[in-house]
Amino acid sequence: MRITLLASILISLLTTHYSTLGAKAPHILFLIADDLGPYDTGFMGNPDVRTPALDQLAKKSVLLENTFVASPSCAPSRGALLSGLMPFRNGAEPNHTYVRDDVKQLPHYMHELGYEVAAIGKISHGNDKRVGFDYENRKISVDDIGNVSDYLTQRESDKPLLLMVGIKDPHVPWPKKAFDHYDPDQLTVHPQLIDTPETRLELARYYSDVEKMDQQIAATLEAVEEHLGPDTIIFFTADHGAQLPYGKWNNYDYSLKAPMLVSWPGVTAPDTRKNALISFVDILPTLVELGGGTPPESGYGDTQIDGRSILPLIKGETDHHRDFVYGTNSSAAHHTYPLRSVRSDRFRYVMNVYPELNFSCQTDHNPKGESHYMWEAWVELAKTDPAVAKKLKQYHNRPKEELYDLQKDPHEQNNLANNPEYAETLKALRQQTQTWIEKSGDTLEQHGKPMEILLPIR
């Protein structure tokens, strides 16, 4: 009896925020795409790709254009989102791993606030029941997008809902044939890529999958407005960059930067942008505060979470959030190459933990994988083109440190680590990274063995 009474009191206290205002806690829709590059939508300025649903949502939203994931592969990125802790602190450090049992995850926080939490599509890595969703259906594609509408139609609960919808596109495999309106010859090739017919075809296929993603988002938004109403708070983001060279499994902006839209009717100023630095670990405390709770200070034991709520930023009460955001990569298997990075508003510093290793990942290695015919074309071209040979050598054979001035070099093509004009900046960001590593207890562990590569480089 005492336990039941205590639980009732706690729930009452946690929900005081909305009850004292005479308001019901809001429904929240959290949309997350899979392997979407930060510049590969219409609302982020890409003129080649068609994303009408997202472009329309952006007109109603604040765009948080400097949002960064914790790690550029699925499991560690999503684990950080759901725990508020960086990968090496929550246990999901290499890809295809899980958050530790003792780490409290987002659904458990929201349950304490009286929320129902549903997951449709890919939210956490694998079928991990420990996350704590009240409802989970991992199927979502153009063919079964009705799962969102079906769930909302059949739902009988009167609790506020956090609905998390994970679109599996544009994760590979991409459509074997690009949509007709993506003419490879007319596309703009990303500056970090090598312009070949194979590269252009790959971009056309990728953009076709991005458009498929947008179609699923359109159907989801329609179902949510019908069943939850127009006042639903909507988030849209992605778990990391595209599976293209210098994207997924790297620590550059194209790897770690994520599009982030927030639409809160009556609160967020529509069609606005904020350039404050935000980390994926900030999402958990933000959703908790949106749900009426106090942002948590502890994720497990006595360890303080890494995230901090961005609600003041969303509400327009401030334009600043962080001085730095941090990135990691500790994947194994095809992607063994430990990375740590720090990003300020102007510079990115990358520490290649073991530069004696050759960088390689599934993008350039897997002979049966997506993009491999594109990479093989680059390797063949390198035999006769010195500039291409140099670029591939730099891709595989990375220095201990990299430094980029993002104001002058937004695509991170010119490493300034050896430039004496930037010596003080390099020193400061190196120290910032080292302090963060030591404070976090990061062991810089190498998981697995690096793969052999196609192109001799040493």
N, C-alpha and C positions, 0 to 999 in steps of 0.2 A: 504493500500500500504506500509506504513512504517513498519507494523508488518511483512508483507511478506518479505520485504527487510532485516529486522533485522534477521529473521529466516534463510534466505539464507546466510547471513554473518556468523552466528553462525555455520551452517552446514559446510561452507567452512573452518572456523578456526578449527573445530573439526577433519576434515579429512586431515588437512595439513600434518600430520605425514607421511602418505603414499604417498600423491601427490608430496611432495617435494622430495621423494626418487624415483619418477617415477614408483612406484609399486602400484598394486591393493591390497586393503585390503584382507587378506586371508580368505578363507572359514574355518570354525571351526566346527568340530564334537565333541559334548560332550555326552559321553555315561555314563549312571549311572544305576547300578544294584540295586536291591531291597533286603535288608536283606542278604547281603553277608559277611561272616566272613572274617577278614583280612588275615587269613592264609589258606583259603580254595580254592586256585587256584594253578595250577602247577607253575606259575612264582613266587609265594610267598613261594614255597618250599614244598607244600603238595604233597607227592608221590602217594596218593590214588585217587585223583580226576582228571578227564580228561578235560583240557581246552586248546585244541590246538590253537584255534584262538587267545586267549589272550596271550598264551605263545609266539606265533609268533609276536604279536604286541609288547610284552615286549622287544624282541630282537632289535626292531627299536626305542625304547623309553628310556627315563630316568624314573626310578622308584623312586618316592618320598615316601619312605617307612615309614615315620613318619607323615602321614597325619591323622588328627582327625576331626570327625564330631562334631557339636556343641551339639547335643542331640541324644540319641539312639532310636528315633522313627521317623516315616516317615515325618509327617507334620512339626515339629520343625526343623528337620535336613534340609529339602528341603527349608523351609522358610528362614533359615540362609544362605543357598547357594544363593538364589535368591535376598536377601536383603543386604547381607554383614553385618548384625546385628545379635547379639545373640538372642535366642528365647524370653527372657523376655523384649528385647528392640524392637523387631519387631511385637510382638502381637501374634505370633503363638507359644505359650508355651506348653500347653497340646497337645497331639496328636489329630488329626481330627479338628484342628482349622486353622485359616487363618491369613496371614500377614495383618496388619491394612491398611485401605484405604489410609492413608497419607504417607505411606512408598513407596518410589520409588523402583521398582524392575528391575532386570537385562534387560528384553527386552526393557524397556524405555531408559536405558542408550545406548543400542546398536542401537536403532532407531536413536538416535541423531548422531551416527557415520555413518549413511547410511546403516545399516545392516537390512536384513530381518531375523526374528527369528521364527523358526518353532519348534514345540514340537510334537513328536510322542511317544506314550506310556505314562508312568507315570513320569512327571517332577515335577509339583506342586501338592499339595494335593487337591483332588477333582476337579471339573470343575469350576475353579476360573478364570473368564474372566478378572479380574482386573490385572492379571499378565502381559497381553499385548502381547501374542504371535500373530504373523501374521497368522499362520496356526497351528491348533492343532487337532490331532487325537489320542485319548487315547488307541486305540487298538494296541497291539503288542504281539505276541506270536509265537510259531513255526507255527501255522496255518495261521496267518495273517502277517507274517514278510514282505510280499510283499508290505505292506503299505509304507515302506521307499522308495523302488524302484519306486513304483507308483507315489509317491509325487515328487520325483526328476525327473522322466520322464516327468511329466506334467508341472513342474515348468517352467515359462517363464521369470521370473525376471532376470536381469543382475546384481542385487545387490550382494554384498558379503553376505554369508549365515552363520548364527549360527544355526546349526541343533542340537537340543537336543533330544536324543533318550533314553527313560527310559525303560529298560528291566524289566518286572514285576517279573521275576524269579530272585533268588530262594525264593521269598516270599511264605509263605504257601498259599494254600495247596500244599504239595509236592506229587509227583506221588505215588499212592497207592501201586504200585509194583516197587521196585527198578530195574534199568537196570541190566541185567544179569551179566555184568562184575564188578558189585560192590558186591562182596561176603562179607556179614557182618562179617564173621569170620576172614577175612584177613585185615580188616581195623584197623588203629591205632586210638584209642579212645583219644579224647582231654583230657589233664591232669585235666581240671576242671570238667570233667564229671565222673560219676560212671559207671564202665564197667559192663554192663549187656547185655544179648541178645537183650533186647528191645532198649537199647542205640545204639547198633551196627546196628540194623535194621533202626533206625531213621536216623543215619548218612548215610546209604546207600541210603535212599530215598532223603535225603537232597542233597547228592552229585549228584544224578541223575538229580535233578532240577538245580544244578549248571552247569551240562553239557548241559542241555537244554538252559540255558542262553548263554553259549558259542556258541552254534549253531546259535542263533539269532544274536549274535555279528558278527559271520563270515559272515552271509548274509548281514548285515548292512555295514560292511567294504567293501564288494565286490561292493555293490550298490554305495557307496560313491566314491570309486575309479573310477568307470565307469562314473559317472555323474559329480562329482566335481573335479576329477583329483588327481594325486598322491601327490600333494603339500599341501593337506588339513591338517591342524593342528588337531590332535586327542587327546582328553582326555578320560580316562576311570577311573571311581571310583565307589563307592557304598555309599548308604545313611547311613548305620550303620551295626552292626553285625547281625549274624544269630539269628533266633528265637529258641535258645537253652538256657539252664540255664547258667547264667553269661554273656549272649550275650545281645540281644535287651532288652531295659528298665533298664540296669545297667550302671555303670560308670567305667568299666574296659577297658583294651586295647581291649579285644574281643568284647566289646560293641561299643566303640568309634573310634577305629582305622579303617581306610579305605584304601584299595589298591588304588594307584594313579599312573597311567601311563600318560606320555605326550610325544607324537611324533610330532616333528616339523622338517620336512625334511630340511636338510642343516643347522640346528641350534642345536638341541639337540644331544648330543653324544649318539649313540645307545648302548643299553644293558649296561647302567650305573645305579648306585644307588646313592641317596643322602639321608642322614638321618636327615636333618634339620626338625625342628618342624613346621608343617603347620596346619592351622585351615580351616574348610570349609568356614568361612566368608572371607577368602583370595581369593576365586575363583572369586567373582564378580569383584573386582578391577583388577584382573589378566586378565580376559576376556576383560574388558574395555580397558586396556592398549594394549592388543594384537590387538584390533580393531582399534587402532590409537588414542585413547583418553587418557586423563589424569585421573589416578585413582581418584575416587570421595572422597571428604572429608566429605560429608554430606549425610546421608541416609534419614533423615526427619527433617524438621525444622532446628535448629542449632545443632543437635546432630551428632557428628562425627561417621562415620561407624566404625565397629570393625575390618574390614578386611584391609589387606595391600597386594599389588601386590607381587607375587612370580616370576615375570618375570626375575629379575636378577638371581634367583636360577635356573630357567629353562634354561636360556642361558649360564649357567656355569660361571657367573661373581662373584658368591659368594657361600659359602657352609653353611652359617648361615642365619636364618630367624627370629626365635622367641626364647626367653628364656623359655617361658611357653605357653601351650595351655590349654584351660578351657573347662570343660564339665558340662552339666546340665541334670537333668531329672525332669520334672514337670507334667508328664502325670496324667490323672485322670482315672476314670472307674476301669478297672481291674489292673491298674498299679500305684495306688496312693502311692508314696513314694519319696518325694523330695530328690534330690541328687545334690551335687556340687563337682567338682573335679578339680585339677590342675595337669598337667603332665609336668615334666622337661625332659631333655634327659635321666636321670637315674631313677627318682622316680615318683611314682603316689601317690597323697594324695586324699583321698575320705572323704567328709564330709556328713554323713547321717544326714540330717537336723533334723529329728524327730525320733531318735532311739527307742523311746518308741513304735513306730508303728512296725508291722510285715511286712517285705518285702514280697510282693507277686506280681506276674504278670500273664499274660495269659498263659505263658509257663507252670506254675505249677498249675494254678487254674481252667482254663476253662475245664469242663468235656467233652465238645464236640470239644475242640480245638486240633490242631496239638501238638504232643509230650506228650499228657496227659497220654497215656498208658505207656509211658516211665517213667514219673514222678510217676505214681501209683505203678510201679514196684519198684522204689526206696523207696517209702514209705513202701511198704510191706517188702522189704529187711531190712529196718531200725529197724523193730521189733525184728530181730535176730542178726543183725550185729551192734555192738556199734560204729564202725568207720563210717558207713553210717549214723547212727542216729546222730552222732556228726556233720557230714558235713551238713545234712539237717537243724539241729538246727542253725548252723552258717549261713546258707543261709537265713533263715527267720529272725533270731534274730541278727541284725547287731549292732556293737558298734558305738559310736558317731564318731570315726575317724578310718580310715584305712591308712596304709602306706606300700608301696611295693617298694623293690629294684629290678628294672626290669633287671638289669645286672645279678643278682644272681637268680632271681625268675620271669622269663618272663611271666608266667601264673598266677601270683598274688595269690599264695596259702598260703603265710606266712605273716600275718599281723604284722608289726614291730612297730605299734603305741605305744606299751607298753615296747618296748625294749630300755633301757637307752642308749645304744650305738648310737641310732638314734634320741635322744632327740632334738638335735639342728636342724637336718633336719626336724623333725616334726614341731618344733616351726616356722621355716622359711616358710615352705609351708602352715602352718595354717595361718600365717600372710599374705602371698601372696594371699591366697584365700579370706580372710576377706577384704583385700584392694580392690581386684577386685570386690567383692560383693558391697561394699560401693560406689566405683567409678562408677559402672554400674547402681546403683539405683535398684538393685535386691531386691525384697521384700520377697523372699523365701516362696512364697505363696504355700499352700497345696490345690491342686485342687481335690475335691471329698473326698470320704471316703475309707480307706483301706479295702481290701476284707478279708473275713475269710479264714483260711488256712486248709489244710487237716490234718496236723500233729501237735498235741499239742507240744508246745516247751517251755512253761514257768513253 
